[in-house]
Amino acid sequence: MKRLKKIFMIFLVILALLVGGVLVFMQQPQFGRKPTGTRLERIKQSPNYRDGEFQNQSNTPALTEGSSYLKVLTKFFFGKSKFNIPGALIPSQKTDLLKLDPKENVLVWFGHSSYFMQIDGKTFLVDPVLSGSASPISFTTPSFKGSDVYTVADFPAIDYLLISHDHYDHLDYKTILELKPKVKQVITGLGTGEHFEYWGYEPSKVIEKDWDETVDLGAGFQIHITPGRHFSGREFARNKALWVSMVLQTPNKKIFIGGDSGYDQHFKKIGEQFGEFDLVLLECGQYNEAWKYIHMMPEEIVTAAKELHAKKLMPVHWAKFSLALHDWNEPIQRASLEAKKQNMPLVTPLIGQKVDLDGEQVWEEWWKEKALQPE
């Protein structure tokens, strides 16, 4: 009996040490900070905040019916595709962003959901993740080899840094710190500004908005904050900050920035209110039937683009990180097939390749290169 008590006490001590170690580790700044004070009071007034957290417009369980976290974890350890990482370096180009003609309207993609835009003389940077990882523990989700061809030093001054939500593959601590001297204004959803202030950004540089609110930037530039169907959180507590999509209206262009979202009725409503769009950027990867309510399947992004009244669709959220179970290039293969069925023009540049927002370009199916395929 004494021996059992001793073993039990040792177990409790080890457990306490483990829990304490995790709590200490999670005090590191990369985890960010939950909203407090006047920011929290403002959040509580939001019609989208109920029962202590932000809510989606439709019922959105984290996992679909019949799925469980045990099943998902088992598949991650034992059922992941052997080709979820490319078989060779991701091909890329290097556009000199510091020498762009200020009259050019261009977009440059950095893989996943990170991209730079220069439109009507203003610069925009969306969800930049340039640290080589999409995790607070860098070795757990490294970027694909060849996908990190840009650093913060390659960027000009950024008029507007746009952040869709606070997940690590969209809000990267190291990148955000390095960007601080270059960013003039941050625009994001309610609550996410707490991270920026914690990381040393001046409160006056951070604008936070709720769904269906607008930021008037003057001179014909507006950003309308629109819904998504997703979730937020950088630690165990979820949905303390808002996840958003955005409608970027400039004097001559209209762009939809999709962020992360499961398919839902909001796309049709946004299309009816703001369409047509010159370009829509929608997440295309890191999906699974088990969590399809929070990440669209590739075929659904084409339907969503149609509902948004898009002239062109650019699939993002792929080609840099493995955050799901599928082949690394399955998202773009499936989206391409569906786009042909629905007659939706796709924009599929290499990482770093210049996208001319005023003209037409022919895109190579570069993800089909032999070196990138399984043996």
C-alpha positions as CSV (number, residue, x, y, z in Angstrom):
1,M,0.0,0.0,0.0
2,K,2.8,2.4,0.9
3,R,4.5,1.5,-2.4
4,L,1.4,2.4,-4.3
5,K,1.1,5.7,-2.5
6,K,4.7,6.5,-3.3
7,I,4.2,5.7,-7.0
8,F,1.0,7.8,-7.0
9,M,2.8,10.7,-5.4
10,I,5.7,10.5,-7.9
11,F,3.1,10.4,-10.8
12,L,1.5,13.6,-9.4
13,V,4.8,15.4,-9.0
14,I,5.8,14.5,-12.6
15,L,2.3,15.6,-13.9
16,A,2.6,18.9,-11.9
17,L,6.0,19.5,-13.4
18,L,4.8,18.8,-16.9
19,V,1.8,21.1,-16.5
20,G,4.0,23.8,-14.9
21,G,6.5,23.5,-17.8
22,V,3.8,23.9,-20.4
23,L,2.3,26.9,-18.6
24,V,5.8,28.5,-18.3
25,F,6.5,27.8,-22.0
26,M,3.2,29.4,-23.0
27,Q,4.2,32.6,-21.4
28,Q,6.6,33.2,-24.3
29,P,5.6,36.2,-26.4
30,Q,4.9,34.3,-29.7
31,F,1.7,33.0,-28.1
32,G,0.3,36.5,-28.0
33,R,-2.2,37.8,-25.5
34,K,-6.0,37.6,-25.1
35,P,-8.0,40.8,-25.2
36,T,-8.4,42.8,-22.0
37,G,-9.6,46.1,-20.7
38,T,-11.4,48.5,-23.0
39,R,-10.7,46.2,-26.0
40,L,-12.5,43.3,-24.3
41,E,-15.4,45.6,-23.4
42,R,-15.8,46.7,-27.0
43,I,-15.7,43.0,-28.1
44,K,-18.5,42.2,-25.6
45,Q,-20.7,44.7,-27.5
46,S,-20.3,42.9,-30.8
47,P,-23.4,41.1,-32.1
48,N,-21.1,38.3,-33.1
49,Y,-19.8,37.7,-29.6
50,R,-21.9,35.5,-27.3
51,D,-21.2,33.2,-24.4
52,G,-17.7,34.5,-24.0
53,E,-16.5,34.0,-27.5
54,F,-17.0,35.0,-31.1
55,Q,-19.5,32.8,-33.0
56,N,-19.9,31.9,-36.7
57,Q,-23.1,32.8,-38.5
58,S,-24.0,29.2,-39.0
59,N,-23.5,26.3,-36.5
60,T,-19.9,25.3,-37.0
61,P,-18.7,22.2,-35.1
62,A,-14.9,21.8,-35.2
63,L,-15.3,18.3,-36.6
64,T,-18.0,16.8,-38.8
65,E,-20.5,14.3,-37.6
66,G,-18.9,10.9,-37.1
67,S,-15.4,12.3,-36.7
68,S,-13.5,12.5,-33.4
69,Y,-10.2,13.9,-32.3
70,L,-8.9,10.4,-31.7
71,K,-9.6,9.5,-35.3
72,V,-8.0,12.7,-36.6
73,L,-4.9,12.3,-34.5
74,T,-4.6,8.6,-35.5
75,K,-4.7,9.7,-39.2
76,F,-2.1,12.4,-38.6
77,F,0.3,9.9,-37.2
78,F,-0.5,6.8,-39.3
79,G,-2.7,7.9,-42.2
80,K,-1.0,10.9,-43.7
81,S,-0.1,10.9,-47.4
82,K,3.5,10.0,-48.1
83,F,3.5,12.8,-50.6
84,N,2.3,15.5,-48.3
85,I,5.7,17.2,-48.8
86,P,7.1,17.9,-52.3
87,G,9.7,15.6,-53.7
88,A,11.9,18.5,-54.8
89,L,12.5,22.2,-54.1
90,I,9.4,24.3,-54.8
91,P,10.2,26.4,-57.9
92,S,10.0,30.2,-57.6
93,Q,10.9,33.5,-59.1
94,K,12.3,36.6,-57.3
95,T,10.5,39.8,-58.2
96,D,12.3,42.9,-56.9
97,L,9.6,44.6,-54.9
98,L,11.8,47.5,-54.1
99,K,12.1,48.5,-57.8
100,L,8.4,48.2,-58.9
101,D,7.1,50.9,-61.1
102,P,4.7,52.8,-58.7
103,K,2.1,52.9,-61.5
104,E,2.0,49.1,-61.7
105,N,-0.9,47.1,-60.3
106,V,0.6,43.9,-59.2
107,L,0.4,40.9,-56.8
108,V,3.2,38.7,-55.6
109,W,2.5,35.5,-53.7
110,F,4.9,34.1,-51.1
111,G,3.2,30.7,-50.7
112,H,0.3,29.7,-48.4
113,S,-1.9,32.8,-47.7
114,S,0.9,35.4,-47.8
115,Y,1.0,38.0,-50.6
116,F,2.0,41.5,-51.5
117,M,-0.1,43.9,-53.6
118,Q,0.6,47.3,-55.1
119,I,-2.6,48.8,-56.3
120,D,-3.3,52.4,-57.4
121,G,-0.1,53.5,-55.7
122,K,-0.7,51.9,-52.3
123,T,1.1,48.8,-50.9
124,F,-0.8,46.0,-49.1
125,L,0.7,42.9,-47.3
126,V,-1.6,40.1,-46.4
127,D,-1.0,37.4,-43.6
128,P,2.8,37.3,-44.0
129,V,4.6,34.2,-42.7
130,L,8.3,34.3,-43.5
131,S,10.0,32.7,-40.6
132,G,10.2,29.2,-42.1
133,S,7.5,27.8,-39.8
134,A,3.8,28.0,-39.1
135,S,4.0,27.1,-35.4
136,P,5.3,28.4,-32.0
137,I,7.6,25.4,-32.1
138,S,9.5,25.9,-35.3
139,F,10.4,22.3,-36.1
140,T,6.8,21.0,-36.0
141,T,5.5,22.7,-39.2
142,P,8.5,23.8,-41.3
143,S,7.9,25.4,-44.7
144,F,8.6,23.4,-47.9
145,K,12.1,23.6,-49.2
146,G,12.4,26.4,-51.8
147,S,9.3,28.3,-50.6
148,D,11.1,30.8,-48.5
149,V,12.7,33.1,-51.1
150,Y,11.6,36.4,-49.5
151,T,12.5,38.1,-46.3
152,V,11.2,41.3,-44.7
153,A,14.3,43.1,-46.1
154,D,12.8,42.5,-49.6
155,F,9.7,44.6,-48.8
156,P,9.2,48.3,-49.5
157,A,7.2,50.4,-46.9
158,I,3.9,48.8,-46.3
159,D,0.9,51.1,-46.3
160,Y,-1.5,48.5,-45.0
161,L,-0.8,45.2,-43.3
162,L,-4.0,43.1,-43.5
163,I,-4.4,40.2,-41.0
164,S,-7.3,37.8,-41.5
165,H,-7.0,36.0,-38.1
166,D,-4.5,35.1,-35.5
167,H,-3.6,31.5,-36.4
168,Y,0.2,30.8,-36.7
169,D,0.0,30.2,-40.4
170,H,-1.5,33.7,-40.9
171,L,0.0,35.8,-38.0
172,D,3.7,35.0,-37.5
173,Y,5.4,36.5,-34.5
174,K,8.9,36.8,-36.0
175,T,7.7,38.3,-39.2
176,I,5.5,40.8,-37.5
177,L,8.3,41.9,-35.3
178,E,10.7,42.4,-38.2
179,L,8.0,44.3,-40.2
180,K,7.4,46.9,-37.4
181,P,9.5,49.7,-38.9
182,K,8.0,49.3,-42.3
183,V,4.3,49.1,-41.5
184,K,2.2,52.3,-41.5
185,Q,-1.2,50.8,-40.6
186,V,-2.5,47.4,-39.5
187,I,-6.1,46.4,-40.3
188,T,-7.6,43.3,-38.7
189,G,-10.6,41.8,-36.9
190,L,-11.7,42.7,-33.3
191,G,-9.3,41.4,-30.7
192,T,-6.3,40.6,-32.9
193,G,-4.9,44.0,-32.1
194,E,-4.1,42.8,-28.6
195,H,-1.3,40.7,-30.1
196,F,0.2,43.7,-31.9
197,E,0.2,45.9,-28.9
198,Y,1.8,43.1,-26.8
199,W,4.5,42.9,-29.5
200,G,5.2,46.6,-29.4
201,Y,3.0,48.2,-32.1
202,E,1.6,51.6,-31.3
203,P,-2.1,51.4,-30.7
204,S,-2.7,54.2,-33.1
205,K,-1.3,52.0,-35.9
206,V,-3.8,49.2,-35.4
207,I,-7.4,49.3,-36.7
208,E,-9.8,46.6,-35.5
209,K,-13.2,46.1,-37.0
210,D,-16.2,43.8,-36.7
211,W,-18.0,42.0,-39.6
212,D,-20.0,44.4,-41.7
213,E,-17.9,47.4,-40.7
214,T,-15.8,49.6,-43.1
215,V,-12.4,51.3,-42.9
216,D,-12.4,54.4,-45.1
217,L,-8.8,55.0,-46.1
218,G,-9.5,58.1,-48.1
219,A,-8.8,58.9,-51.8
220,G,-11.1,56.2,-53.0
221,F,-9.6,53.4,-50.9
222,Q,-11.9,51.4,-48.5
223,I,-11.7,48.0,-46.7
224,H,-14.9,46.3,-45.9
225,I,-14.6,43.7,-43.1
226,T,-16.7,40.7,-44.1
227,P,-17.5,37.3,-42.4
228,G,-15.7,34.0,-42.7
229,R,-16.6,30.6,-41.2
230,H,-13.6,29.6,-39.1
231,F,-12.2,30.1,-35.6
232,S,-9.3,31.8,-33.9
233,G,-6.8,31.2,-31.1
234,R,-3.1,30.8,-30.4
235,E,-3.4,28.7,-27.3
236,F,-6.1,26.5,-25.7
237,A,-8.7,29.2,-25.5
238,R,-10.5,29.7,-28.8
239,N,-12.4,32.5,-30.5
240,K,-11.4,35.4,-28.3
241,A,-10.5,37.4,-31.5
242,L,-12.5,37.6,-34.7
243,W,-11.6,35.9,-38.0
244,V,-12.5,37.9,-41.1
245,S,-12.5,38.2,-44.8
246,M,-12.0,41.6,-46.5
247,V,-13.2,43.5,-49.5
248,L,-10.5,45.8,-50.7
249,Q,-11.9,48.6,-52.8
250,T,-9.4,50.9,-54.6
251,P,-10.1,53.7,-57.1
252,N,-9.8,51.1,-59.9
253,K,-9.9,47.6,-58.5
254,K,-12.0,45.4,-56.2
255,I,-10.2,42.4,-54.6
256,F,-11.7,39.8,-52.2
257,I,-9.3,38.6,-49.5
258,G,-10.9,35.4,-48.2
259,G,-8.8,34.4,-45.2
260,D,-9.7,31.0,-43.9
261,S,-13.3,29.8,-44.2
262,G,-15.5,26.8,-44.6
263,Y,-18.2,27.1,-47.3
264,D,-21.3,28.9,-46.2
265,Q,-24.0,31.4,-47.3
266,H,-21.8,34.4,-46.6
267,F,-20.0,34.2,-50.0
268,K,-23.3,34.7,-51.9
269,K,-24.3,37.6,-49.7
270,I,-20.9,39.3,-50.1
271,G,-21.1,38.8,-53.9
272,E,-24.6,40.3,-54.0
273,Q,-23.4,43.3,-51.9
274,F,-19.9,44.0,-53.3
275,G,-19.4,42.0,-56.6
276,E,-18.2,41.8,-59.2
277,F,-14.5,41.3,-58.2
278,D,-11.5,41.7,-60.4
279,L,-9.8,39.0,-58.3
280,V,-10.8,36.8,-55.4
281,L,-8.2,34.9,-53.3
282,L,-9.7,31.9,-51.5
283,E,-8.1,29.2,-49.4
284,C,-7.5,25.9,-51.3
285,G,-5.6,23.6,-49.1
286,Q,-5.3,22.0,-45.6
287,Y,-8.8,20.6,-45.9
288,N,-10.3,17.3,-44.9
289,E,-13.9,15.9,-44.7
290,A,-13.4,15.7,-40.9
291,W,-13.1,19.5,-40.7
292,K,-14.8,20.7,-43.8
293,Y,-17.0,23.2,-41.9
294,I,-13.9,25.4,-41.2
295,H,-11.8,24.8,-44.4
296,M,-13.3,24.6,-47.8
297,M,-12.8,21.6,-50.1
298,P,-11.1,22.6,-53.4
299,E,-14.2,22.3,-55.5
300,E,-16.1,24.6,-53.1
301,I,-13.7,27.5,-53.6
302,V,-14.8,27.6,-57.3
303,T,-18.4,27.6,-56.3
304,A,-17.7,30.4,-53.8
305,A,-15.8,32.4,-56.5
306,K,-18.9,32.1,-58.7
307,E,-21.1,33.3,-55.9
308,L,-18.8,36.2,-55.3
309,H,-19.1,37.2,-59.0
310,A,-15.3,36.9,-59.5
311,K,-13.7,37.6,-62.8
312,K,-10.7,35.5,-61.7
313,L,-9.9,33.2,-58.8
314,M,-6.5,32.7,-57.2
315,P,-6.2,29.6,-54.9
316,V,-4.0,30.2,-51.8
317,H,-3.3,28.4,-48.5
318,W,-1.2,25.7,-50.3
319,A,2.4,25.1,-51.5
320,K,4.2,26.0,-48.3
321,F,3.1,24.0,-45.2
322,S,1.7,20.6,-44.6
323,L,-1.2,21.1,-42.2
324,A,-3.5,18.3,-43.3
325,L,-3.4,14.7,-44.7
326,H,-3.5,15.2,-48.4
327,D,-0.8,15.3,-51.1
328,W,0.9,18.7,-51.2
329,N,-0.4,19.5,-54.7
330,E,-3.8,17.8,-54.5
331,P,-5.5,21.1,-53.6
332,I,-4.5,22.9,-56.8
333,Q,-5.1,19.8,-59.0
334,R,-8.7,19.4,-57.7
335,A,-9.4,23.2,-57.9
336,S,-8.1,23.3,-61.4
337,L,-10.3,20.5,-62.6
338,E,-13.4,22.1,-61.0
339,A,-12.5,25.6,-62.4
340,K,-12.5,24.1,-65.9
341,K,-15.9,22.5,-65.3
342,Q,-17.4,25.8,-64.0
343,N,-15.5,28.0,-66.5
344,M,-13.7,30.0,-63.8
345,P,-10.3,31.6,-64.9
346,L,-7.6,30.7,-62.4
347,V,-4.5,32.7,-61.4
348,T,-1.7,30.2,-60.5
349,P,1.7,31.9,-60.3
350,L,4.9,30.5,-59.0
351,I,5.9,31.8,-55.6
352,G,7.5,35.2,-56.2
353,Q,6.1,35.6,-59.8
354,K,4.6,38.9,-60.6
355,V,0.8,38.9,-61.3
356,D,-0.3,41.7,-63.5
357,L,-3.6,42.9,-62.1
358,D,-4.3,44.9,-65.3
359,G,-3.6,42.4,-67.9
360,E,-3.9,38.7,-69.0
361,Q,-1.3,36.1,-68.4
362,V,-0.8,32.4,-69.3
363,W,-0.1,30.3,-66.3
364,E,2.0,27.1,-66.3
365,E,0.8,24.1,-64.3
366,W,4.2,24.1,-62.5
367,W,3.0,21.8,-59.7
368,K,3.0,19.0,-62.3
369,E,6.7,19.1,-62.9
370,K,8.2,15.6,-62.8
371,A,10.7,16.4,-59.9
372,L,7.8,17.4,-57.7
373,Q,5.9,14.1,-58.2
374,P,6.2,10.9,-56.1
375,E,8.6,8.3,-57.5
